[in-house]
Amino acid sequence: MASVENRKLVAARLSQSDFQALPLEKKREYLKTVPAREKMDLIIADPNAKRVAATLEPQEFFWMVKEVGEADALELLQAASAEQCVFILDMETWDGWTFSEEQVHHWLEKFMEGGEPRVHELLQQLDFELLQLFLSREIEVGGGVGDQSNDQERLSEYDHTFDGVFMINFKNQKHSQLVGDFLSMLIKLDNPLYTALMEGAKGDVDLELEEQCQRFRTGRLQDLGFPPLDEALSVYARVNPDQFQLEGGKELSPAGEGGQLVPVGADEGTFFSRALALAATPTLFQELNYLVNSALVAEGKAFQEPEAMLEVLHRVSGYLNIALERLAPGDEQKAAGILASEQLKRLFQLGYSLVLQLKFRAQELETADYATGKLLGGLKAKRPRFYRGLDPDGVDGYREFRDLSDLERTADMLNQLKP
């Protein structure tokens, strides 16, 4: 929540020159109050752009890039700190447990536009194992210190050498130019690192490297308030709604602390939003933030698109709203007490399980009717969606479930169908 002074700054809507006159800490506070594009414009126009950008948490910087759009954020990316760049790679280059060298190539190309100084900063922050994993997917290495083969024979078998010692074949020709440019910088900026990576790339330890890189990534993200994948997936565990009992007495786990990725709260005007306003404490918002981060980690690719990230945010808000409407119908004070005493993860699981009941019913049904088919299609999705044709505006599309009335309208439609 913005301070009184921050709210005055927002009302004043500072010009670039007024913003640049602020102390660094005030700049950081003001940036939290403005939309992403305005935030970006203020940063890149500032004479100390890199210092200003570095005041943002890695998650906040990443979300700004995603909101603005990568194509429009190229200049902003050049102001990113090495830590912010590593966070982007952590978010973008993994889908669950699977590493994507395509995504490393995509982002490395953007970072290398900052030239050797930017690459040098990155080399000091990137895990050796991540660099080795990426290069092992991109190049085949021969030669090396102590190789007694004839130079002419060695060169004839490989695409290139940067030092006459290590011979390189590019596995993916469409990446060869960028990988070659990166290696050219690497050998100049850190020759011992280049030598170690070339020797490492000669080995066949790809699977072990991938697992090791994932562990390092998980540790970094945990420090920022993101759970490991297996823990994140547990938010989608089913419970029996008819046997659900409030447990109370919750305590915020230290794992629930950390920065946020997306603006966390409740969809406006919902029962949950009113209860949250009554129960609001920093501890509760930390827990809500951790729940959102858990759902995002569980979805994997949701990190790569702002629309998908916002869908997850709406899903969390919707499932919590559904749970509270069931447990404390119409009683905002009781709902606020539940938020204060009950694990939000359990409430999310209750809301999710109520929606799953509709999915199980839908799986037994078929129809030739277009609208009803769309309804069933949304319910049968991996994460069930509400068919907007049931809304007053009758839009032919989907959204997240928001409240018990969504469940009731959907159930009424299912009741009209025969198995």
C-alpha positions in Angstrom: 0.0 0.0 0.0 1.4 3.4 -1.0 2.4 5.8 1.7 0.8 9.3 2.1 3.8 10.8 0.5 3.7 8.3 -2.4 0.1 9.2 -3.0 1.0 12.8 -3.2 3.6 11.9 -5.8 1.0 10.0 -7.8 -1.4 12.9 -7.7 1.4 15.2 -8.9 2.3 12.8 -11.8 6.0 13.7 -12.0 7.7 14.8 -15.2 10.9 13.2 -16.2 12.9 16.1 -14.9 11.1 16.1 -11.6 11.6 12.4 -11.3 15.3 12.7 -12.0 15.7 15.2 -9.2 14.4 12.7 -6.6 16.8 10.8 -4.4 17.3 7.2 -5.5 15.0 5.7 -2.7 12.2 8.1 -3.6 12.6 7.1 -7.3 12.1 3.5 -6.3 9.0 4.4 -4.3 7.5 6.4 -7.1 8.2 3.7 -9.7 5.9 1.4 -7.7 3.0 3.7 -8.3 3.0 4.1 -12.1 2.1 1.8 -15.0 4.7 -0.3 -16.6 5.3 1.7 -19.8 5.6 5.0 -17.8 7.9 3.2 -15.4 10.1 2.1 -18.3 10.2 5.5 -19.9 11.3 7.1 -16.6 14.1 4.6 -16.1 15.6 4.7 -19.6 15.4 8.6 -19.6 17.3 8.8 -16.3 21.0 9.6 -16.6 21.6 6.9 -14.0 19.3 4.4 -15.6 21.1 1.3 -14.5 21.2 2.4 -10.8 17.5 3.2 -11.0 16.6 -0.1 -12.7 18.6 -2.0 -10.1 16.3 -0.7 -7.3 13.5 -2.9 -8.7 13.2 -6.5 -7.4 14.0 -9.0 -10.2 10.4 -10.1 -10.3 9.2 -6.5 -10.6 11.6 -5.9 -13.5 10.5 -9.1 -15.2 6.8 -8.2 -14.9 7.5 -4.7 -16.3 9.3 -6.2 -19.4 6.4 -8.6 -19.9 3.7 -5.9 -19.6 5.5 -3.6 -22.0 6.4 -6.3 -24.4 9.9 -7.6 -25.3 9.9 -5.8 -28.6 9.4 -2.4 -26.9 11.7 -3.2 -23.9 15.0 -3.6 -25.7 16.5 -0.4 -24.3 15.1 -1.2 -20.9 16.8 -4.6 -21.0 20.2 -2.9 -21.5 19.6 -1.2 -18.1 18.9 -4.5 -16.3 21.2 -5.7 -13.6 22.9 -9.0 -14.0 20.7 -10.4 -11.2 17.6 -9.3 -13.1 18.9 -10.9 -16.3 19.5 -14.2 -14.4 15.9 -14.0 -13.1 14.6 -13.6 -16.6 16.6 -16.7 -17.7 15.2 -18.6 -14.7 11.7 -17.7 -15.6 12.0 -18.2 -19.4 14.3 -21.1 -20.0 12.5 -23.8 -18.1 9.1 -25.5 -18.6 8.7 -27.5 -15.5 11.8 -29.7 -15.4 12.6 -29.2 -19.1 15.4 -26.9 -20.2 15.0 -24.9 -23.4 18.2 -23.9 -25.2 16.0 -22.1 -27.7 14.9 -19.7 -24.9 18.5 -19.2 -23.8 19.4 -18.3 -27.4 16.5 -15.9 -27.5 17.4 -14.0 -24.4 21.2 -14.2 -24.8 20.8 -12.5 -28.2 19.0 -9.6 -26.4 21.5 -9.3 -23.6 24.5 -9.4 -26.0 23.2 -6.2 -27.7 24.7 -4.5 -24.7 28.1 -5.6 -25.9 31.1 -7.0 -24.0 30.4 -5.0 -20.8 26.9 -6.6 -20.5 28.3 -10.1 -21.3 31.1 -9.7 -18.7 28.5 -8.8 -16.0 26.4 -11.9 -17.0 29.4 -14.2 -16.9 30.0 -13.2 -13.3 26.5 -14.2 -12.3 25.5 -17.1 -14.5 26.1 -20.7 -13.1 29.0 -22.4 -14.8 26.7 -25.5 -15.2 24.1 -23.4 -17.0 26.7 -22.2 -19.5 28.0 -25.7 -19.9 24.5 -27.1 -20.5 23.7 -24.5 -23.1 27.0 -25.0 -25.0 26.7 -28.8 -24.8 23.4 -28.5 -26.7 24.9 -26.1 -29.2 28.4 -27.2 -30.0 30.5 -30.3 -30.5 34.1 -29.8 -29.2 37.3 -31.6 -30.2 40.9 -31.0 -29.6 42.1 -29.5 -26.4 45.3 -29.2 -24.4 47.4 -32.3 -25.0 45.7 -33.3 -28.3 48.5 -34.5 -30.6 46.5 -34.7 -33.8 47.7 -33.1 -37.0 46.4 -29.5 -37.1 45.3 -29.8 -40.7 43.4 -33.0 -40.0 41.7 -31.5 -37.0 40.6 -28.3 -38.8 39.2 -30.3 -41.7 36.7 -32.1 -39.4 35.3 -29.0 -37.6 33.6 -25.8 -38.5 35.8 -23.4 -36.5 38.4 -22.8 -33.9 38.9 -19.6 -31.9 42.4 -20.5 -30.5 43.8 -23.3 -32.5 43.4 -25.6 -29.5 39.7 -26.4 -29.3 37.9 -27.4 -32.5 34.1 -26.6 -32.7 31.2 -27.9 -34.8 27.9 -26.1 -34.5 25.0 -28.5 -33.9 22.4 -25.9 -34.9 23.3 -23.8 -37.8 20.6 -21.2 -37.2 22.2 -20.5 -33.9 25.8 -20.7 -35.1 26.3 -16.9 -35.6 25.1 -16.0 -32.1 26.9 -18.8 -30.4 30.1 -18.0 -32.3 29.8 -14.3 -31.3 29.3 -15.3 -27.7 32.3 -17.6 -27.7 34.4 -14.9 -29.3 33.5 -12.6 -26.4 34.0 -15.3 -23.9 37.5 -16.2 -24.9 38.5 -12.5 -24.8 36.7 -11.7 -21.5 37.5 -14.8 -19.5 39.9 -17.2 -21.1 40.1 -19.7 -18.2 36.3 -19.9 -18.2 36.3 -20.5 -21.9 38.9 -23.3 -21.5 36.9 -24.9 -18.7 33.7 -24.8 -20.7 35.3 -26.3 -23.8 36.7 -29.1 -21.8 33.3 -29.6 -20.1 31.5 -29.6 -23.4 33.6 -32.5 -24.6 32.0 -34.8 -21.9 28.6 -36.4 -22.1 27.0 -35.3 -18.8 23.9 -33.5 -20.2 21.3 -35.1 -18.0 23.3 -34.6 -14.8 23.9 -31.0 -15.8 20.2 -30.4 -16.4 19.3 -31.7 -13.0 22.0 -29.7 -11.3 21.0 -26.5 -13.1 17.4 -27.1 -12.0 18.5 -27.4 -8.4 20.4 -24.1 -8.5 17.5 -22.4 -10.2 15.1 -23.8 -7.5 17.3 -22.5 -4.8 17.4 -19.0 -6.3 13.7 -18.8 -6.8 13.0 -20.1 -3.2 15.0 -17.1 -1.9 12.6 -14.9 -3.8 9.4 -16.6 -2.6 8.8 -19.2 -5.3 8.4 -22.9 -4.2 10.0 -25.9 -5.8 7.9 -27.5 -8.6 6.8 -30.5 -6.6 5.5 -28.3 -3.7 3.9 -25.9 -6.2 2.0 -28.8 -7.9 0.5 -29.7 -4.5 -1.8 -26.6 -4.5 -3.9 -28.5 -7.1 -4.4 -31.5 -4.7 -8.0 -32.6 -4.5 -10.0 -32.5 -1.3 -13.5 -33.8 -0.6 -15.7 -30.7 -0.4 -18.4 -32.6 1.7 -15.8 -33.6 4.3 -13.9 -30.3 4.4 -13.3 -29.0 7.9 -11.7 -25.8 9.0 -8.5 -26.4 10.9 -7.4 -22.9 12.0 -4.3 -21.9 13.9 -2.1 -21.3 10.9 1.4 -19.8 11.1 3.1 -18.3 8.0 6.0 -20.5 7.0 9.3 -18.7 6.3 8.9 -20.1 2.7 6.0 -17.8 2.3 8.1 -14.8 2.5 9.7 -13.1 -0.6 9.0 -10.6 -3.3 6.0 -10.8 -5.6 5.9 -11.4 -9.4 2.5 -10.0 -10.3 0.4 -7.4 -8.4 -1.3 -9.6 -5.7 -4.8 -9.0 -4.4 -8.4 -10.0 -5.1 -10.7 -9.3 -8.1 -12.6 -6.2 -7.2 -16.1 -6.4 -6.0 -16.0 -10.0 -4.9 -16.8 -11.5 -1.5 -13.2 -12.4 -1.2 -12.0 -8.9 -1.9 -14.3 -7.5 0.9 -13.2 -10.2 3.4 -9.5 -9.6 2.4 -9.9 -5.8 3.1 -11.2 -6.7 6.6 -8.4 -9.2 7.4 -5.6 -7.5 5.6 -2.2 -7.8 7.2 1.3 -7.9 5.7 1.5 -11.6 6.8 -1.7 -12.5 5.0 -0.5 -10.7 1.8 2.8 -12.6 2.0 0.8 -15.9 2.2 -1.4 -14.8 -0.7 1.7 -13.9 -2.7 3.2 -17.3 -2.1 0.0 -19.0 -3.2 0.0 -17.1 -6.4 3.7 -17.9 -7.0 2.9 -21.5 -6.3 0.2 -21.6 -8.9 2.5 -19.8 -11.4 5.3 -22.3 -10.9 2.8 -25.2 -11.2 1.7 -23.8 -14.6 5.2 -23.5 -16.0 4.7 -21.7 -19.3 2.4 -19.1 -17.5 5.5 -17.1 -16.8 6.1 -16.5 -20.5 2.9 -14.6 -21.3 1.3 -11.7 -19.3 -2.1 -12.9 -20.2 -1.5 -16.4 -18.9 0.0 -15.0 -15.7 -3.1 -12.9 -15.1 -5.4 -15.9 -15.8 -3.6 -17.7 -13.0 -4.1 -14.6 -10.7 -7.8 -14.6 -11.5 -8.0 -18.3 -10.9 -6.5 -18.0 -7.4 -8.8 -15.1 -6.6 -11.8 -17.0 -8.0 -11.1 -20.3 -6.1 -10.6 -18.5 -2.8 -13.8 -16.5 -3.4 -15.7 -19.8 -4.2 -14.4 -21.4 -1.0 -15.3 -18.4 1.2 -18.8 -18.2 -0.3 -19.3 -21.8 0.6 -17.9 -21.6 4.1 -19.3 -18.2 5.2 -22.2 -17.4 2.9 -22.9 -13.6 3.1 -20.9 -13.2 6.3 -17.9 -11.0 5.5 -16.7 -10.9 9.1 -16.7 -14.7 9.3 -14.9 -14.9 6.0 -12.3 -12.5 7.2 -11.7 -14.7 10.3 -11.3 -17.7 8.0 -8.7 -15.9 6.0 -6.8 -14.9 9.1 -6.8 -18.4 10.6 -7.0 -20.9 7.7 -4.2 -21.8 5.3 -5.0 -20.1 2.0 -3.7 -23.2 0.2 -6.4 -25.3 1.7 -9.1 -22.8 0.7 -7.7 -22.8 -2.8 -7.9 -26.6 -2.9 -11.5 -26.4 -1.7 -12.5 -24.0 -4.5 -10.6 -26.1 -7.1 -12.2 -29.3 -5.9 -15.7 -27.8 -6.2 -14.9 -26.9 -9.8 -13.4 -30.4 -10.4 -16.7 -31.9 -9.5 -18.2 -30.2 -12.6 -15.3 -31.4 -14.7 -15.9 -35.1 -13.7 -19.6 -34.7 -14.6 -18.7 -33.1 -18.0 -16.4 -36.0 -18.8 -19.4 -38.3 -18.9 -21.3 -36.1 -21.3 -21.3 -35.4 -25.1 -23.5 -33.1 -27.2 -23.8 -32.0 -30.8 -25.1 -28.6 -29.8 -22.4 -25.9 -30.4 -22.9 -23.8 -27.2 -23.2 -26.8 -24.9 -20.2 -28.4 -26.6 -18.2 -25.2 -25.8 -19.4 -25.5 -22.2 -18.2 -29.1 -22.0 -14.9 -28.3 -23.7 -14.1 -25.6 -21.1 -14.9 -28.0 -18.3 -12.8 -30.8 -19.7 -9.7 -28.6 -20.0 -6.7 -29.4 -17.8 -7.7 -26.4 -15.7 -11.5 -26.1 -16.1 -12.7 -22.8 -17.6 -16.1 -21.2 -17.3 -18.0 -20.7 -20.6 -18.8 -17.0 -21.0 -21.9 -17.9 -23.1 -23.6 -18.3 -19.8 -22.8 -14.7 -18.9 -25.4 -11.9 -19.5 -23.3 -10.6 -22.5 -23.1 -14.1 -24.0 -19.5 -13.8 -25.2 -18.3 -17.0 -27.0 -15.2 -17.6 -25.0 -13.8 -18.7 -21.6 -12.7 -17.2 -18.3 -11.8 -18.5 -14.9 -14.6 -19.5 -12.4 -15.3 -16.6 -10.1 -18.1 -17.5 -7.7 -20.6 -20.1 -6.6 -23.2 -18.7 -9.1 -20.8 -19.7 -11.9 -20.8 -23.3 -10.5 -24.6 -23.2 -10.1 -25.3 -22.0 -13.7 -22.9 -24.6 -15.1 -24.5 -27.4 -13.0 -27.9 -26.4 -14.2 -26.8 -26.7 -17.8 -25.2 -30.1 -17.1 -28.4 -31.3 -15.5 -30.2 -30.8 -18.8 -27.9 -33.2 -20.6 -28.1 -37.0 -20.5 -25.0 -39.2 -20.2 
